[in-house]
Amino acid sequence: MIPITADYFDAAPVPDGVLVRMAANVEDTLAHQITGLIGFLQAPAVTRAQARLHRRVFPDAYRSRAAARDFRGRHAADLHDTAAAERVLARCRERSPFVLDRSELQDWLSTVGLLRLLDEPRRGGRRSVSGAWYGHIQDSLVLAADPGLATGWDRL
């Protein structure tokens, strides 16, 4: 028997989008993490540690350093745009349940994806509990948006 826990995040398909339910403590924790993400995106990379983290979250788009630098220069505003994260943060503060439409779903997937990148351990490191939660949130949202992706599990 699986024990019941106060920590949960659920996503289910509904006719007009994806229904999201999560525990208040998950909402609060997610809101805190997103606030940190927004700060990261808005802050310039000044220290060596911040520069490394920026390179991990925003890896080179081209093998050529000059082309990669040029790409970053052209797309810096888009790469550091906080609008999606701010919309997700506002939803977390509304308290669930709520329904995400397609554009909101994209905001959630990209925001949680960035959180996962920030949380990824260095090479050879162990995956964190928060990293596992981000994966669970992304998987739940994707499967609720397209339940057909879950077919074939019985053959594994």
N, C-alpha and C positions, 0 to 999 in steps of 0.2 A: 504494500500500500504506500502511495506517495503522500508524504506529510503535507498538510495545508500550510501555506506560508503567507505572511502579510505582504511580502514583496512579490509583485506581479506586474507584467506588461502583457496585454492581450490585444490582438488585432484580428478583426473578422470582416469578411466581405459583406457589404450591404449594397442595395441598388444604386445609391448615389456616391459611393466611395468606399472608404475603409473606416470601420468603427474601431476606435481606440479606447481601451480601458487600462488604467494603471493605478497602482496604489499611490496614496498621497506622498509617502516617503520616496517613491520612485520619481514622481513628478518633481518633488523638491530637489532631489539629488541631480536629476537630469537638468533642471533649471540652473542649478549651481554650476554644473559642468559646461553648459552652453554659455553662461555668462563668462566663464574663463576662456572659452573658445573665441567669443566676440572680442575680448581683450587681446588675445593672441593675434587675431586677424587685423586689429586696428593698430597694434604696436609695431614700430619699426624694429628690424632685427639689428640689435646693437651689440650684444655680447656674442662671444664665440658659441656658447651653448644655444642661444636663440637662433643663430645663423644655421647651425646644424639641424635644429628642429624645423626651421623653415625649409631647408633643402629636402628633408624627409617628407614633409607634408606637400611640398611643391617641387617634385623632382624635375630634373632637366627634361625639357620636351624634345631636345635634339642632342645628338652625340657631340656636335660641334659646340664648344663653350661659347663662341661668339653668337651662334644662332640661338642657343638656349638663353643667353643674356638678352638678346634682342626680343625673343618671345616674351620673356618676363617683363621687359620694359613696355611692350605693347599691351600686355594683358594684366598688368599689376593690379589695376583697379578691380577687374573681374575676379582675380584670384583672392583678393582681400575683401571682397564685398561681404558685408555682414547681414544683408537684408533677409536672406533665407533663415539664418540662425536666429535673427530677431523675431521673425514670424513664428518659428518653432517655440522659442522662449515664451512668447505671448500665449500660445496654446497651452504650454505646460502650466502656466499660471492660472488658466481658466478652470482647471480641474476637469478630469474626465468623468463620464464618457463624452466623446465628441466624434464627429465624422470628418475625415480628411477627404477633400476632393483630389483630383489628379495633380493639380499644381501644388497643393499643400503636401501631398505624398512625396513629390520630388524634393521639396524643401526638407522634409524629415530625412529622406534617404541621404541627401548630400550632407546635411548637418551631422547626422550620426556617423556617416562615413569619415568626415573630418575628425570627429571625436575619436574614432577608432585609430586613425593615423597618429593623432597626438599621443594616444595611450599605448601604442605598440611598443613592446619591449625592444631593447637593442638586440642585435644578433645573438642568438643563443639564450636569450633571456626567457623567463617564464611569462606566459600570458596572464594578465591581471584579471581580477574579478570584474572590474568595470569594463575591460575589453570584451569579456564574455557576454556581459549584459548588452553592450553595443551590438555585438553580433546577433544576439537574440532579438533585439528590437528590429534590426534591419531584416533578418530572416522572417520575422512575424509580419512585418509590413509588406514585404515582397510577396509572400505566400497568400496574404489576404487580398492583395491587389490582383494576383493571378493564381488562383488555387490550382489551376492545371499544372503548374510547375511541380506540384507535390506528387504527381503520379509516378508510379514505378517503384516506390519504396518497398513494396511487398516482394520485389525481386532481389533485394540486397541480401 
